[in-house]
Amino acid sequence: MQRVPEPEELMDDPAQAAAYAEADFSEANELFIRLLRQLVPQGLRGRALDLGCGPADIPIALLREYPELRIDAIDGAPAMLEQARQRLALHPGVGERLHLSCQRIPSAELPAGGYDCVMSNSLLHHLREPGDLWMNIAHCAARGATVLVMDLARPESSLALDALVETYALNASEILRRDFRNSLRAAWTVDEVKDQLAELGLRGLEVSMVSDRHWAARGHLVGAD
Ligand SMILES: C[S@@+](CC[C@H](N)C(=O)[O-])C[C@H]1O[C@@H](n2cnc3c(N)ncnc32)[C@H](O)[C@@H]1O
């Protein structure tokens, strides 16, 4: 299936951000956290960065699990960060270890080599230029940092896309069904992601399918050529 970019990079419409924040993405979020646990069996600690954090469900869950972890979470959409702030208010115990900020990728504000772990879920397909995410990761990850990027994979045909929408968004609101459809159309395939990494000379990440609709690029970043 031909790729069709997302109509908008940012999810800054308040109704869209609220619909996303209210939806149940626990299955995908739990998969993401499971993959991180496999990457760091001794447990996460130190300084982590979440790129395109949305309502911050993943960083909040990680901070609850790992008391020695701090996370900087960035998103370019003020409406989504407002959802994240509301979420955070429900988890006062983790608030002081989560720093939310409004930054658009590519961001020049991220500290070079500043993070032990860099993660991103469901962001890459939003970006006009995928290299922006990979280069930001290469810039701010410490040598050997744990990196996990997970996203939807573009289905092979529109029939396969329809089947995924019916399976996973059957009873979802119209906004969510529309967004899921747009995301699947804009998503990259495993081979395309491998090409992106090879083109930029990023080494240390393995890319593979991790569910019927997600791929993950994961590992410990050795560095860019
Ligand atoms: C599908 S949501 C994923 C949110 C979250 N990572 C999760 O797993 O629930 C994608 C998020 O990326 C943000 N985003 C899109 N393009 C961005 C960019 N260029 N810079 C920063 N954030 C961006 C959107 O505003 C949105 O909140």
Ligand as a Chemical Component Dictionary entry (heavy atoms), coordinates in Angstrom:
data_LIG
# 
_chem_comp.id                   LIG 
_chem_comp.type                 NON-POLYMER 
_chem_comp.pdbx_formal_charge   0 
_chem_comp.three_letter_code    LIG 
# 
loop_
_chem_comp_atom.comp_id 
_chem_comp_atom.atom_id 
_chem_comp_atom.alt_atom_id 
_chem_comp_atom.type_symbol 
_chem_comp_atom.charge 
_chem_comp_atom.model_Cartn_x 
_chem_comp_atom.model_Cartn_y 
_chem_comp_atom.model_Cartn_z 
_chem_comp_atom.pdbx_ordinal 
LIG C1  C1  C 0  -0.168 8.967  18.458 1  
LIG S1  S1  S 1  0.403  10.070 19.675 2  
LIG C2  C2  C 0  1.366  9.006  20.687 3  
LIG C3  C3  C 0  1.435  9.492  22.105 4  
LIG C4  C4  C 0  2.195  8.618  23.109 5  
LIG N1  N1  N 0  3.575  8.414  22.735 6  
LIG C5  C5  C 0  1.503  7.312  23.344 7  
LIG O1  O1  O 0  2.127  6.268  23.155 8  
LIG O2  O2  O -1 0.330  7.295  23.749 9  
LIG C6  C6  C 0  1.644  11.001 18.805 10 
LIG C7  C7  C 0  2.100  12.236 19.556 11 
LIG O3  O3  O 0  3.226  12.814 18.894 12 
LIG C8  C8  C 0  3.088  14.226 18.887 13 
LIG N2  N2  N 0  3.874  14.780 17.779 14 
LIG C9  C9  C 0  3.646  14.674 16.462 15 
LIG N3  N3  N 0  4.603  15.290 15.752 16 
LIG C10 C10 C 0  5.472  15.822 16.643 17 
LIG C11 C11 C 0  6.671  16.568 16.541 18 
LIG N4  N4  N 0  7.187  16.931 15.353 19 
LIG N5  N5  N 0  7.295  16.959 17.676 20 
LIG C12 C12 C 0  6.799  16.605 18.891 21 
LIG N6  N6  N 0  5.659  15.888 19.055 22 
LIG C13 C13 C 0  5.004  15.488 17.951 23 
LIG C14 C14 C 0  1.595  14.449 18.740 24 
LIG O4  O4  O 0  1.212  15.743 19.159 25 
LIG C15 C15 C 0  1.037  13.328 19.608 26 
LIG O5  O5  O 0  0.850  13.732 20.933 27 
# 
loop_
_chem_comp_bond.comp_id 
_chem_comp_bond.atom_id_1 
_chem_comp_bond.atom_id_2 
_chem_comp_bond.value_order 
_chem_comp_bond.pdbx_ordinal 
LIG C1  S1  SING 1  
LIG S1  C2  SING 2  
LIG S1  C6  SING 3  
LIG C2  C3  SING 4  
LIG C3  C4  SING 5  
LIG C4  N1  SING 6  
LIG C4  C5  SING 7  
LIG C5  O1  DOUB 8  
LIG C5  O2  SING 9  
LIG C6  C7  SING 10 
LIG C7  O3  SING 11 
LIG C7  C15 SING 12 
LIG O3  C8  SING 13 
LIG C8  N2  SING 14 
LIG C8  C14 SING 15 
LIG N2  C9  SING 16 
LIG N2  C13 SING 17 
LIG C9  N3  DOUB 18 
LIG N3  C10 SING 19 
LIG C10 C11 SING 20 
LIG C10 C13 DOUB 21 
LIG C11 N4  SING 22 
LIG C11 N5  DOUB 23 
LIG N5  C12 SING 24 
LIG C12 N6  DOUB 25 
LIG N6  C13 SING 26 
LIG C14 O4  SING 27 
LIG C14 C15 SING 28 
LIG C15 O5  SING 29 
# 
